[in-house]
Amino acid sequence: MFLLKGFLASTFKPEEYRQVRKKGMQYGFLYLFIVILIFTAITSVPVMISMQKTFNKITNEVIPPFEVANGEVELKNGEDFYEKELEGSVFMVDLNAENDNTDQFNKYISGILISKNKIYIKTPNDSVSFNIDKKFSIDDKELKKFMPIMKIGMILAFFFIIIVNFISYLWVALIVALVGNIAKSIMRVNLSFKELFNMSLYSLTTPLLVLLIMNFVYPLSSDASTFIIMVLGAITIIRGIKSIKSNIN
């Protein structure tokens, strides 16, 4: 029930803050954690699934049978050239290439080129290269064995993102509570800072809903997202303080 009251207080019914502010701080923390869990799941899980599918496709359909031994790449079919186009990009193996300035690779604005002992990665804006360590050994079969580990890694990454987001939004909630403290002084409403901080934990619902919509319409930068959260969170908690004042009067 407290989840519904917290949602209504932060969105459509600021008068619900009368009940929310009386709840223990643990309810506020739990509410924010659940909201962030849902928000992260909606925004991050589709991306992770897409990455997993892409990695599966590259591993099973794009990368040819190969072997890396003593820092040198060999194609198992005995050839020295392989090319696979990927939606405007390319995965290419050219064991005779001395650098990434080859006629074939220059046809693409982005892609990966693997030479005998070097990996080149090119994007529209930049390019990097890596030497293959002589101690490094792997082949296509061993690479496929890493797939279950990749899945576990993505699950761990998902929970790591939740924890990072939760800690970050706690700081934002603290700033929103400080704004609320100024507002309650101006409006002369008797609220403790603990009550204000508890209210601020709920007040982030509306900003996160806005960011969720924007994520699908026009993704914002990290700085812009933080600014929107703070501004809308402050507006939400001020609405709650006004509602409490009107009920007192």
KOLLO-493779 format. One record per residue (C-alpha): x, y, z; residue in three letters. Coordinates in steps of 0.05 Angstrom, whole numbers, padded with zeros to 5 digits, always signed. Each point is the difference from the previous one (the first is absolute). Example, Ala and Ser with C-alpha at 12.3 -4.5 7.8 and 13.67 -1.06 7.14 Angstrom:
2
+00246-00090+00156ALA+00027+00069-00013SER
//
This chain:
249
+00000+00000+00000MET+00057+00048+00016PHE+00025-00010-00072LEU-00066+00027-00028LEU-00002+00058+00049LYS+00073+00018-00016GLY-00015-00002-00074PHE-00062+00043+00006LEU+00036+00050+00045ALA+00055+00010-00050SER-00045+00004-00061THR-00074+00017+00003PHE-00018+00008+00074LYS+00050+00041+00039PRO-00049-00001+00059GLU+00021-00072+00011GLU+00065+00028+00027TYR-00037+00009+00066ARG+00001-00075+00008GLN+00066-00013-00034VAL+00040+00047+00044ARG-00023-00038+00062LYS+00027-00066-00026LYS+00067-00024+00025GLY+00062+00016-00040MET+00007-00074-00018GLN-00063+00004-00042TYR+00029+00059-00039GLY+00064-00037-00014PHE-00038-00062-00021LEU-00046+00041-00045TYR+00058+00035-00035LEU+00037-00067-00009PHE-00061-00032-00032ILE-00011+00060-00046VAL+00073-00002-00022ILE-00003-00075-00009LEU-00060+00008-00047ILE+00032+00060-00036PHE+00066-00037-00010THR-00035-00063-00024ALA-00040+00038-00053ILE+00060+00041-00025THR+00058-00049+00008SER-00027-00070-00011VAL-00020+00010-00074PRO+00069+00028-00014VAL+00034-00059+00035MET-00044-00050-00038ILE+00017+00035-00066SER+00075-00002+00018MET-00006-00074+00017GLN-00034-00015-00067LYS+00052+00040-00037THR+00056-00036+00035PHE-00033-00067-00015ASN-00006+00018-00073LYS+00072+00024-00005ILE+00025-00062+00035THR-00042-00051-00039ASN-00009+00033-00068GLU+00054+00053-00010VAL+00065-00024+00030ILE+00030-00055-00043PRO+00036-00061+00028PRO+00066+00027+00025PHE+00057-00011+00048GLU+00045+00048+00037VAL+00066-00030+00023ALA+00064+00034+00021ASN-00031+00067-00016GLY-00016-00017-00073GLU-00067-00011-00034VAL-00014-00057-00047GLU-00063-00018-00037LEU-00015-00075+00006LYS-00021-00005-00073ASN+00071+00019-00021GLY-00020+00065-00033GLU+00029+00069+00016ASP-00061+00044-00012PHE-00071+00002+00027TYR-00054+00054-00005GLU-00070+00005+00029LYS-00042+00063-00007GLU-00043+00020+00059LEU-00051+00054-00016GLU+00049+00051-00028GLY+00057-00025+00044SER+00047-00058-00012VAL+00037-00056+00035PHE+00063-00015-00040MET+00060-00045+00007VAL+00059+00017-00044ASP+00062-00038+00021LEU+00042+00037-00051ASN-00019+00070+00023ALA+00056+00041+00030GLU-00048+00054+00025ASN-00073+00020-00006ASP+00011+00042-00062ASN-00022-00054-00049THR-00045+00009-00061ASP-00051-00050+00026GLN-00004+00028+00071PHE-00003+00072-00025ASN-00066-00015-00034LYS-00033+00002+00069TYR-00006+00057+00049ILE+00000-00047+00059SER+00021-00071+00014GLY+00050-00049+00029ILE+00062-00022-00037LEU+00044-00056+00026ILE+00069-00009-00030SER+00052-00052+00016LYS+00016+00029+00069ASN-00042+00062+00008LYS-00073+00021+00008ILE-00026+00066-00029TYR-00066+00030+00020ILE-00027+00058-00042LYS-00059+00045+00015THR-00025+00061-00040PRO+00037+00046+00049ASN+00060-00038+00023ASP+00041-00064-00006SER+00042-00041+00048VAL+00046-00060-00006SER+00025-00055+00046PHE+00059-00046-00005ASN-00016-00073+00013ILE+00040-00024+00060ASP+00047-00057-00017LYS-00023-00037+00062LYS-00073+00004-00021PHE-00032-00062-00030SER-00073-00014-00018ILE-00042-00029-00057ASP-00072+00006-00023ASP-00023-00060+00042LYS+00029+00028+00064GLU-00032+00067-00016LEU-00068-00032-00003LYS+00011-00029+00069LYS+00001+00071+00028PHE-00073+00010-00018MET-00028-00025+00067PRO+00050+00044+00035ILE-00024+00060-00041MET-00071-00012+00023LYS+00021-00003+00073ILE+00041+00063-00011GLY-00060+00037-00027MET-00043-00021+00059ILE+00053+00024+00048LEU+00006+00065-00040ALA-00076+00010+00005PHE+00002-00003+00076PHE+00062+00043+00002PHE-00036+00053-00040ILE-00059-00003+00049ILE+00047+00011+00059ILE+00037+00057-00033VAL-00066+00033-00020ASN-00028-00008+00070PHE+00060+00033+00032ILE-00001+00056-00052SER-00074+00014+00010TYR+00010+00002+00076LEU+00046+00059-00011TRP-00051+00032-00046VAL-00054-00012+00053ALA+00044+00035+00051LEU+00005+00061-00045ILE-00075+00000-00012VAL-00011-00004+00076ALA+00045+00061+00009LEU-00043+00037-00050VAL-00061-00023+00038GLY+00031+00025+00064ASN+00006+00070-00030ILE-00071-00004-00027ALA-00030-00021+00067LYS+00035+00058+00035SER-00029+00049-00051ILE-00069-00031+00006MET+00007-00008+00076ARG-00019-00073+00003VAL+00024-00040+00059ASN+00037-00059-00031LEU+00063-00033+00025SER+00058-00012-00048PHE-00011-00075+00010LYS-00072+00008-00025GLU+00024+00042-00059LEU+00053-00052-00019PHE-00052-00055+00004ASN-00045+00041-00045MET+00057+00012-00049SER+00010-00076-00008LEU-00070-00004-00028TYR+00006+00065-00039SER+00047-00031-00052LEU-00056-00042-00031THR-00024+00055-00047THR+00070+00018-00025PRO+00015-00074-00013LEU-00065-00008-00039LEU+00018+00060-00043VAL+00070-00028-00012LEU-00030-00067-00018LEU-00044+00031-00053ILE+00058+00043-00025MET+00044-00061-00005ASN-00045-00027-00055PHE-00014+00067-00033VAL+00064+00041+00006TYR+00054-00028+00045PRO+00033+00053+00044LEU+00072+00007+00024SER+00018-00019+00071SER+00006+00073+00021ASP-00067+00018-00031ALA-00034-00059+00033SER+00028+00019+00069THR-00023+00072-00009PHE-00071-00023-00019ILE-00003-00047+00060ILE+00021+00055+00048MET-00048+00053-00029VAL-00061-00046-00004LEU+00016-00031+00067GLY+00004+00069+00032ALA-00066+00020-00033ILE-00033-00064+00025THR+00023+00008+00072ILE-00022+00073+00000ILE-00069-00022-00023ARG-00001-00049+00057GLY+00019+00054+00051ILE-00054+00046-00027LYS-00051-00056+00006SER+00021-00013+00073ILE-00005+00074+00015LYS-00069+00007-00030SER-00025-00060+00041ASN+00030+00030+00064ILE-00035+00066-00015ASN
//
